[in-house]
């Protein structure tokens, strides 16, 4: 079976891909788990950073420089640094998906496995023995590997029935979570 798509990744799809990638380890362990929204986490982290800076700035400027305040300031600074790095990484992944522009994707499924090619860019191959499950989200269908070192494949949501038919006819036993 060959699934060929000419697609342009929308902002919603890029957000979903980003959330799926950042939650991949949790989803592989528990396929029915709802992935956390990394974008709302980044907004909450920004609020935390602003409050923390104001809070400790007030204490340090007011002259209250005891060991607890300084320890709290150091812990907060380290936390802020990690949150900033995480937010920058989330934005980089999201922008990478948006920059892809128009893609020509050819996904070939046979009894051996998956051959996924983004024309003029990359090609990935995975055997069915390395595929754990298939999960349907709002924007797309994702094929998950057995561990986080594998590749997560995605196709448009409208291809679900085709995919189910192929799996049934080829006697490939994979759970599909809708």
Buried (B, 14 or more C-beta within 10 A) or exposed (E): BEBEBEBEBEEEBBBBBBBBBBBBEBBBEEBEEEBEBBBEBBEEBEEBBEEBBEBBEEBEEEEEEEEEBBEBBEEBEEBBEEBBEBBEBBBEBBEEBBEBEEBEBBBBBEEEBBBBBBEEEEEBEBEBEBBBBBBBBEBBBBBBBEEBEBBBBBBBEEBBEEBEEBBEEEEBEBEBBE
